[in-house]
Amino acid sequence: MPKMGESVAEATIIKWVKNEGDKIKIDETVLEIATDKVDSEIPSPFEGVLVKKLFKEGDVVQVGKAIAVISSDANATVETPKTQAPVAEKTANTQQTAVKHETVAAHTKQDFSDANRFYSPLVKNIARQENISLQELEVIAGTGKDGRVTKTDILNYLPNRGKAAETKVAEKTQQNGSHQQASTVTVAKPAVASMAGDEIIEMDRMRKLIADHMVMSKLVSPHVTSFVEADVTNMVLWRDKIKGPFEKREGEKMTFTPLFVEAVAKAIKDYPMVNVSVDGQNIIKRKNINIGMAAALPSGNLIVPVIKNADEKNLVGLTKSVNDLAGRARANKLQPDEIQGGTFTLTNVGGFGNVMGTPIINQPQVAILATGTIKKKPAVIETPQGDMIAIRHMMFLSLSYDHRVVDGSLGGSFLRRVADYMENFDVNRPY
């Protein structure tokens, strides 16, 4: 399994393009893998015959682990090479438990469809082997991305399983006089009946990931949304004036998105406690300002490529980054690292003609800004001659934030500062 980026430790095999016995040329695609929302084709590093697949479609495989055996012998037959012992036979006494759980086998049916967070096939397999119920699995602390339970987490949990379960139950109890009463909340999914003429469409892999991520975010963070209306007339007039010459000089289209990113990056420098994450009882204050920009895909799904160190880029650099990431997102050519490491997210609901929105926080961040459509409106403006009514370009901004660590004062002040940077945009600014 090739390394797809610094922050990517595992990938899911979604499709074998070649079958055992097929001849493979150098750089010919052997399989397709997925890391979060990014799908990638994996080419063969040499020519030969695919002798053995070591994993099935749907398996999650650690980076650096062998996933197939390819023989350079043109007369190779499809059988496991003698030097390649089956996975189940590699068990050593000191590693018996770990290796046992890497073997994919049939086990007792156990339903994880009601889980509140994502579990990889490997973790589910271990849970089935160890007879861990969904309720017990849900209380295991995860150290993976977005709090996911990794193989290491569940294996470390097993030796102290009884004690850990008792601790979690104790944490959920409430004092009621001299008695302790367990407090549990069960959320039942609504029953959905199909009616005549209905079409049933199965979610694709990306939509399932998005659904899990959104539900998790609402469960983890108490969301609050604040709104301001900004007069972006100067910004509109400046863009209208320079977009032709700018495209001719730089070969890039100037959209509003890099202007929004610039304003957000400046406001984060003024209010750095919006650029944080929550880890249990600790607040992680991020050094880098990495701004994700939500991009709609032709499939209808959503992906969030990240502009790393956005505060260090000038407007030309931001424009090139925005256009490049957006273009490759639509073409499904993003690298896994390019959707990782975001510390704040920007989503432009105005692109769909919406005036405002209440976006869901992109965990593990604590805030997300939605920009609405820009509309001409009559507005009162102050002049040396007194107040006047004029036609202005107005836009709503809405900020959803995690009320565990961002209160109304911080969230509202930050949002107002973003609007101030937009309203005070220099219409005579060089480009």
Backbone hydrogen bonds, N-H to C=O, Kabsch-Sander energy under -0.5 kcal/mol:
donor,donor_aa,acceptor,acceptor_aa,energy
4,M,2,P,-0.6
8,V,5,G,-1.2
9,A,7,S,-0.6
11,A,61,V,-2.2
12,T,34,A,-2.8
13,I,59,D,-2.5
14,I,12,T,-0.7
14,I,32,E,-2.2
15,K,32,E,-1.6
17,V,15,K,-0.7
17,V,30,V,-1.5
18,K,30,V,-2.0
21,G,50,L,-3.4
22,D,19,N,-2.3
24,I,48,G,-3.4
27,D,44,S,-3.1
28,E,25,K,-2.0
30,V,42,I,-3.0
31,L,42,I,-1.1
32,E,15,K,-3.1
33,I,40,S,-2.8
34,A,12,T,-2.3
35,T,38,V,-2.6
38,V,35,T,-2.3
39,D,37,K,-0.6
40,S,33,I,-2.8
42,I,31,L,-3.0
44,S,28,E,-1.9
48,G,24,I,-2.4
49,V,71,S,-2.7
50,L,22,D,-2.6
51,V,49,V,-0.9
51,V,69,V,-2.3
52,K,69,V,-1.6
54,L,52,K,-0.5
54,L,67,I,-2.3
55,F,67,I,-0.7
58,G,13,I,-4.1
59,D,56,K,-1.8
61,V,11,A,-3.1
61,V,59,D,-0.5
63,V,9,A,-2.6
64,G,1,M,-3.2
65,K,62,Q,-1.7
69,V,52,K,-2.6
70,I,68,A,-0.5
71,S,49,V,-2.6
74,A,72,S,-0.6
76,A,73,D,-2.0
79,E,77,T,-1.5
84,Q,81,P,-1.8
85,A,83,T,-0.8
89,E,86,P,-1.3
90,K,87,V,-1.6
91,T,88,A,-0.6
95,Q,92,A,-1.1
96,Q,93,N,-0.6
99,V,95,Q,-2.4
100,K,96,Q,-2.0
101,H,97,T,-1.4
102,E,99,V,-1.2
103,T,99,V,-0.6
103,T,100,K,-1.0
105,A,103,T,-0.6
112,F,110,Q,-0.5
115,A,112,F,-1.6
124,K,120,S,-2.4
125,N,121,P,-2.1
126,I,122,L,-2.1
127,A,123,V,-2.4
128,R,124,K,-2.3
129,Q,125,N,-2.3
130,E,126,I,-2.4
131,N,128,R,-1.0
132,I,127,A,-3.2
133,S,131,N,-0.6
137,L,133,S,-2.5
138,E,134,L,-2.1
139,V,135,Q,-0.5
139,V,136,E,-0.9
140,I,137,L,-1.2
144,G,148,R,-2.7
147,G,144,G,-1.8
148,R,145,K,-1.4
149,V,118,F,-0.5
150,T,148,R,-0.5
154,I,150,T,-2.1
155,L,151,K,-2.3
156,N,152,T,-2.5
157,Y,153,D,-1.4
158,L,154,I,-1.3
160,N,157,Y,-0.6
161,R,158,L,-1.6
164,A,160,N,-2.9
165,A,161,R,-2.3
166,E,162,G,-2.1
167,T,163,K,-2.2
168,K,164,A,-2.2
169,V,165,A,-2.1
170,A,166,E,-2.4
171,E,167,T,-2.1
172,K,168,K,-0.9
172,K,169,V,-0.7
173,T,170,A,-1.3
174,Q,181,Q,-2.0
176,N,179,H,-2.9
179,H,176,N,-1.9
181,Q,174,Q,-2.3
183,S,172,K,-1.5
184,T,182,A,-0.6
187,V,185,V,-0.5
188,A,186,T,-0.7
193,A,191,A,-0.5
198,D,195,M,-2.3
201,I,199,E,-0.6
202,E,200,I,-0.5
208,K,204,D,-2.1
209,L,205,R,-1.9
210,I,206,M,-2.5
211,A,207,R,-2.7
212,D,208,K,-2.5
213,H,209,L,-2.4
214,M,210,I,-2.6
215,V,211,A,-2.3
216,M,212,D,-2.4
217,S,213,H,-2.1
218,K,214,M,-1.9
219,L,215,V,-1.9
220,V,216,M,-2.3
221,S,217,S,-2.6
223,H,221,S,-0.8
224,V,401,Y,-1.7
226,S,399,L,-2.3
228,V,397,L,-2.2
230,A,228,V,-0.5
230,A,395,M,-3.6
232,V,230,A,-0.9
232,V,393,H,-2.2
236,V,232,V,-2.3
237,L,233,T,-2.8
238,W,234,N,-2.4
239,R,235,M,-2.2
240,D,236,V,-2.6
241,K,237,L,-1.6
242,I,238,W,-2.0
243,K,239,R,-2.2
246,F,242,I,-3.0
247,E,243,K,-2.0
248,K,244,G,-2.0
249,R,245,P,-2.2
250,E,246,F,-3.2
251,G,247,E,-1.9
255,T,253,K,-0.8
260,F,256,F,-2.3
261,V,257,T,-2.7
262,E,258,P,-2.1
263,A,259,L,-1.9
264,V,260,F,-2.4
265,A,261,V,-2.6
266,K,262,E,-2.0
267,A,263,A,-2.1
268,I,264,V,-2.4
269,K,265,A,-1.6
270,D,266,K,-1.2
271,Y,267,A,-2.0
274,V,271,Y,-1.7
275,N,272,P,-1.5
276,V,274,V,-1.0
277,S,284,I,-1.8
278,V,364,P,-0.5
279,D,277,S,-0.5
279,D,282,N,-3.0
282,N,279,D,-2.1
284,I,277,S,-3.2
284,I,282,N,-0.5
285,K,283,I,-0.7
286,R,275,N,-2.1
286,R,284,I,-0.7
290,N,288,N,-0.8
291,I,289,I,-0.7
291,I,307,I,-1.7
292,G,290,N,-0.6
292,G,344,F,-3.3
293,M,305,P,-2.4
294,A,292,G,-0.5
294,A,346,L,-2.3
295,A,303,I,-3.2
297,L,301,N,-2.8
300,G,297,L,-2.3
303,I,295,A,-2.2
306,V,338,E,-2.8
307,I,291,I,-2.9
308,K,306,V,-0.9
310,A,289,I,-2.3
310,A,307,I,-0.7
311,D,289,I,-0.5
312,E,309,N,-1.7
313,K,310,A,-1.2
318,L,314,N,-2.6
319,T,315,L,-2.3
320,K,316,V,-2.4
321,S,317,G,-2.3
322,V,318,L,-3.0
323,N,319,T,-2.5
324,D,320,K,-2.3
325,L,321,S,-2.6
326,A,322,V,-2.5
327,G,323,N,-2.2
328,R,324,D,-2.4
329,A,325,L,-2.0
330,R,326,A,-2.0
331,A,327,G,-1.2
332,N,329,A,-1.3
333,K,328,R,-3.3
337,D,4,M,-0.7
338,E,335,Q,-1.8
339,I,336,P,-1.6
340,Q,337,D,-1.2
343,T,290,N,-3.4
344,F,290,N,-1.4
345,T,367,A,-1.1
346,L,292,G,-3.0
347,T,369,L,-2.9
349,V,347,T,-1.0
349,V,371,T,-0.7
350,G,371,T,-2.2
351,G,348,N,-1.0
352,F,349,V,-1.6
353,G,350,G,-2.0
354,N,349,V,-1.6
363,Q,361,I,-1.2
365,Q,362,N,-2.0
368,I,400,S,-2.2
369,L,345,T,-2.5
370,A,398,S,-3.2
371,T,347,T,-2.1
372,G,396,F,-2.6
373,T,354,N,-2.3
375,K,373,T,-0.5
375,K,394,M,-2.6
377,K,392,R,-2.8
379,A,390,A,-2.8
381,I,379,A,-0.5
381,I,388,M,-3.3
383,T,386,G,-1.1
386,G,383,T,-2.1
388,M,381,I,-2.7
390,A,379,A,-2.7
390,A,388,M,-0.5
392,R,377,K,-3.1
392,R,390,A,-0.6
394,M,375,K,-3.1
394,M,392,R,-0.8
395,M,230,A,-2.3
396,F,355,V,-0.5
397,L,228,V,-3.0
398,S,370,A,-2.4
399,L,226,S,-2.6
400,S,368,I,-2.4
400,S,398,S,-0.5
401,Y,224,V,-2.7
402,D,366,V,-2.5
403,H,222,P,-2.8
403,H,401,Y,-0.7
405,V,402,D,-1.4
406,V,402,D,-2.7
407,D,405,V,-0.6
411,G,407,D,-2.9
412,G,408,G,-2.5
413,S,409,S,-2.2
414,F,410,L,-2.6
415,L,411,G,-2.1
416,R,412,G,-2.2
417,R,413,S,-2.0
418,V,414,F,-2.1
419,A,415,L,-2.0
420,D,416,R,-2.2
421,Y,417,R,-2.2
422,M,418,V,-1.7
423,E,419,A,-2.8
424,N,420,D,-2.4
425,F,422,M,-1.1
427,V,425,F,-0.7
429,R,426,D,-1.7
